Amino acid sequence: MASKVYLYDRLSDIKPGVDSFLERISKDYGRSDEPVGVKVHFGDEGNDTHISPEWIKGLATQFSNPIFIECNVLYRSPRTKKDTHLKLAHEHGFGFLPIDILDGEVGQDVLEVEINTGRTKKAKLGKGLSKYKKCIALSHFKGHMEAGFGGAMKNIGMGLGSRAGKLDMHSSMTPVFTEACIGCSKCAEDCPVNAITVAPKAKVDPKKCIGCAHCIAVCPQGAIQIPWDSDPSSRAMEKIADYAKASMKGREWRFINFLTNITMNCDCMPGRQTPIMPDIGILYSKDPVAIDAASFDLFKKANGGKDPFREHHKVDGEHITHYAEKIGLGTREYELIRA
């Protein structure tokens, strides 16, 4: 059975358009004091093509207790640690709601969710997600070097993974130490399982490493890297879908995709990016697979049937929607309704 996906494409009046979607969701949920987790990407340092806070300020009036939810990132960035992550979010204009960094100061607060999809037995999410039973995903549709494109599933899958979960999705779980290491022992001192030795430079024992990625956060030299190419893109996309499934388990979600300021790369990239095409619109659905499939179809239609993301990143982004449908996350069949 096809899922309903609503399209608002009158972007000259964009704020009321978004508010109408928020009103639809708030009626679904009802007005209560129960917290509503709003998953959004704040954009990395210098990025200005993320979702505009001005478009979503209606959250404060449509819901009694909306709270932005997010997890720390795996790579070195202001979003690696809670204090600088919060500072950046406020600088980018998201301070009009409370912000909850779900995996704590350096990403070690982990909620394990058993899903047994084949690729993933237990997903390692941000621990604070357990507080939220109703959630909204506000996702910026854009390109991504590993997943082809980023939409609703990447937002809640990769985005709500703890640092250990992100390492699980990206690679084979063991970080790599480079020649930049100065042997300061900070990583070894902070390793929770004593998997790192320094003699004279640091190295990790893969048999002991639990993939928490704490060493990456504390290294003052940036000498620890993630083996990004250790998993093929198809496997990484499947893990992202697995984590999206784990994030949805026991929760009621609604999804809004912004097909605006579409860029070739993710909002995780620092600095300004240039949109590659005119804006398309905003989509709303209860189904993360359907909304991503519809977003991708509209994107290709606007580009004459071609996929510029695939041409640039050499990745088939549609693989995630096929796999997600296979594991029961939603359906690729949708009815597009102009709101």
C-alpha positions in Angstrom: 0.0 0.0 0.0 1.3 3.4 -1.0 2.2 5.9 1.7 1.0 9.5 1.5 3.6 12.2 0.9 2.5 15.8 1.0 4.3 18.4 -1.2 4.3 22.1 -0.4 6.0 23.9 -3.4 4.7 27.5 -3.0 8.1 28.5 -1.6 7.5 32.3 -2.0 5.4 31.9 1.1 7.6 29.3 2.8 7.1 29.9 6.5 3.3 29.4 6.4 3.9 26.3 4.3 6.1 24.8 7.0 3.7 25.9 9.8 0.9 24.1 8.0 2.9 20.9 8.2 3.7 21.5 11.8 0.0 22.1 12.5 -0.8 18.7 10.8 1.7 16.9 13.1 0.6 18.7 16.2 -3.0 17.6 15.6 -1.7 14.1 15.2 0.1 14.2 18.5 -2.3 16.4 20.5 -1.3 19.2 22.9 0.3 17.6 25.9 3.4 18.3 28.1 5.0 15.2 26.7 8.4 16.1 25.2 8.6 16.0 21.4 12.1 15.3 20.1 12.9 17.4 17.0 15.9 15.9 15.1 17.7 18.5 13.1 21.2 19.1 11.7 22.6 22.4 13.0 25.2 22.6 10.1 28.9 22.5 10.6 31.1 25.6 11.2 30.6 28.1 8.5 27.8 26.2 6.8 24.8 28.4 5.9 22.7 26.1 3.6 21.3 23.9 6.5 17.6 24.3 7.3 16.9 27.9 8.2 15.8 28.4 11.8 13.4 31.0 10.6 11.4 28.4 8.7 10.8 26.2 11.8 10.2 28.7 14.6 6.5 27.6 14.5 7.6 24.6 16.5 7.5 26.8 19.6 3.8 27.6 19.2 2.5 24.3 17.7 3.9 22.1 20.4 3.9 22.4 24.2 7.3 20.9 24.8 9.4 20.7 21.6 13.2 20.0 22.1 15.9 19.8 19.5 17.7 16.5 19.8 21.1 15.6 18.3 24.2 13.5 18.9 27.9 14.4 18.7 29.8 13.6 15.5 32.7 11.2 15.0 35.2 13.5 13.2 36.9 16.6 14.6 34.5 19.5 14.5 32.9 22.0 17.0 30.1 19.3 17.0 32.5 16.7 18.4 31.8 17.7 22.0 28.6 18.8 23.7 29.8 22.3 24.9 31.1 23.4 21.5 28.2 21.6 19.7 25.7 23.7 21.7 27.6 26.9 21.1 27.6 26.3 17.3 23.9 25.5 17.4 23.2 28.8 19.1 25.4 30.7 16.7 23.4 29.2 13.8 20.2 30.4 15.3 18.7 27.3 16.9 18.6 28.6 20.4 14.9 29.3 20.4 14.2 25.8 21.7 16.0 23.7 24.3 18.7 21.5 22.9 19.4 18.0 24.1 22.7 16.4 23.0 21.7 12.8 23.5 25.0 11.1 23.9 26.5 13.4 26.5 29.7 15.4 26.6 31.9 13.3 24.4 29.5 10.8 23.0 29.8 7.9 25.4 26.3 7.8 26.7 25.0 4.9 24.7 21.5 3.3 24.3 21.8 -0.2 22.8 18.8 -1.3 20.7 18.5 -4.8 19.5 17.2 -5.1 15.9 18.9 -8.2 14.4 18.6 -7.1 10.7 21.6 -9.1 9.5 23.9 -6.1 9.2 23.3 -4.9 12.7 22.5 -6.9 15.8 22.5 -4.0 18.3 22.5 -0.4 17.3 24.3 2.1 19.6 22.2 5.2 19.8 22.5 8.3 21.9 21.3 7.3 25.4 19.0 10.3 25.8 16.7 9.2 23.0 15.0 6.9 25.6 13.3 10.0 26.9 11.4 10.7 23.7 8.4 8.7 22.4 7.2 11.2 19.9 9.7 12.6 17.4 9.9 14.8 14.3 12.7 14.6 11.7 13.5 17.9 9.9 15.9 16.8 7.2 17.7 18.8 4.6 17.9 16.9 1.3 21.4 17.2 -0.2 24.2 15.1 -1.6 26.5 12.9 0.4 29.9 11.3 -0.5 29.1 8.0 1.1 25.3 7.6 1.0 24.6 9.3 -2.3 22.1 11.6 -0.7 21.0 12.6 2.8 17.4 12.6 3.7 15.1 11.4 6.5 16.8 8.0 7.0 20.3 9.4 7.2 19.1 12.2 9.5 17.7 9.8 12.1 20.0 6.8 11.4 23.5 8.4 11.3 22.4 11.5 13.2 21.0 9.6 16.3 23.9 7.1 16.4 26.3 7.7 19.3 29.9 8.1 18.5 30.4 4.4 18.8 27.4 3.9 16.5 28.7 6.3 13.9 32.0 4.4 13.9 30.0 1.2 13.4 28.1 2.6 10.5 31.2 4.2 8.8 33.8 1.5 9.2 35.1 -1.7 10.7 35.1 -0.2 14.3 38.9 0.3 14.8 40.4 3.8 14.5 43.8 4.3 12.8 46.7 6.2 14.4 48.8 8.4 12.0 52.3 9.8 12.0 51.0 13.0 13.5 50.9 11.2 16.9 53.3 12.8 19.4 53.0 10.1 22.1 51.3 12.3 24.6 49.3 9.4 26.0 46.0 11.4 26.3 44.2 8.7 24.3 45.6 5.9 26.4 44.7 7.6 29.6 41.1 8.1 28.6 40.5 4.8 26.9 37.8 3.0 28.9 39.0 -0.5 28.1 42.8 0.1 28.0 43.0 -0.8 24.4 45.8 1.8 23.6 49.5 1.5 24.3 52.1 4.2 23.7 55.7 3.1 23.0 56.7 5.7 21.8 53.6 6.4 19.7 50.1 5.2 20.3 48.6 2.1 18.8 45.3 0.3 19.4 44.6 -3.4 20.0 41.7 -4.2 17.7 40.8 -7.2 19.9 40.2 -4.9 22.9 38.8 -1.8 21.1 35.0 -1.4 21.6 34.7 1.3 19.0 33.6 4.1 21.3 35.7 6.7 19.3 36.5 8.5 22.5 40.2 8.6 21.5 39.3 10.6 18.4 37.6 13.3 20.5 40.4 13.7 23.0 43.5 13.6 20.7 45.0 17.1 20.8 46.9 16.5 17.5 44.0 15.1 15.4 46.3 12.1 14.8 43.5 9.5 14.9 41.5 8.8 11.7 38.5 6.7 10.7 39.1 4.2 8.0 36.3 5.6 5.9 36.9 3.2 3.0 36.8 0.0 5.1 33.1 -0.5 4.3 31.7 -0.2 0.8 29.1 2.4 0.3 26.3 -0.1 0.0 27.1 -1.6 3.4 27.3 1.8 5.0 23.9 2.7 3.6 22.4 -0.5 4.9 23.8 0.2 8.4 22.3 3.7 8.3 18.9 2.2 7.5 19.4 -0.3 10.3 20.1 2.6 12.7 17.0 4.4 11.4 15.0 1.3 12.2 16.5 1.2 15.7 15.7 5.0 16.2 12.1 4.4 15.3 11.6 1.3 17.5 8.9 2.1 20.1 8.5 5.7 18.9 6.0 7.7 16.8 7.8 9.7 14.1 6.8 12.3 11.6 9.1 13.4 8.7 9.7 16.7 6.9 12.2 16.9 4.1 13.4 20.3 2.9 14.3 20.2 -0.8 15.8 23.7 -0.6 19.4 25.0 -0.8 20.3 21.6 -2.3 24.0 21.2 -2.3 26.4 18.5 -3.7 27.8 17.7 -0.2 26.4 17.2 3.3 25.9 20.0 5.9 28.6 18.2 7.8 31.1 19.9 5.5 32.5 23.1 7.1 32.3 26.4 5.2 29.9 27.7 2.7 28.5 25.6 -0.2 26.7 26.8 -3.3 23.3 25.3 -4.1 23.4 23.3 -7.4 19.8 23.9 -8.5 16.6 25.9 -7.8 14.6 24.9 -4.7 11.9 22.3 -5.2 9.7 22.3 -2.1 9.0 20.7 1.3 7.7 17.2 1.8 5.8 15.7 4.8 5.1 12.1 5.5 4.8 9.5 8.3 7.0 7.1 6.2 10.8 7.7 6.1 11.3 5.5 3.0 8.5 7.0 1.0 9.5 10.6 1.8 13.1 9.8 0.8 12.0 8.0 -2.4 9.7 10.9 -3.3 12.5 13.5 -2.6 14.9 11.6 -4.8 12.4 11.2 -7.6 11.6 15.0 -7.5 15.3 15.8 -7.5 15.9 13.6 -10.6 12.8 15.0 -12.4 14.1 18.5 -11.8 17.4 17.4 -13.4 15.9 15.9 -16.5 15.9 12.4 -15.2 19.6 12.5 -14.2 21.2 12.0 -10.8 23.9 14.6 -10.4 24.8 13.1 -6.9 25.6 9.8 -8.5 27.6 11.4 -11.3 29.7 13.3 -8.7 30.0 10.8 -5.8 29.9 7.6 -7.8 27.3 6.2 -5.3 23.8 4.8 -6.0 21.8 6.6 -3.4 18.6 4.7 -4.2 20.2 1.6 -2.6 19.2 2.7 0.9 15.5 3.0 -0.1 15.5 -0.5 -1.5 17.2 -2.0 1.5 15.1 0.0 4.0 11.9 -1.4 2.3 13.4 -4.9 2.6 13.8 -4.6 6.4 10.4 -3.2 6.9 11.2 0.4 7.6 8.6 1.7 5.1 7.6 1.5 1.4 9.0 3.0 -1.7 5.5 3.3 -3.1 3.9 6.7 -2.4 1.1 8.9 -3.4 2.3 12.5 -3.9 -0.3 15.0 -2.7 0.1 18.8 -3.3 -0.8 20.5 0.0 
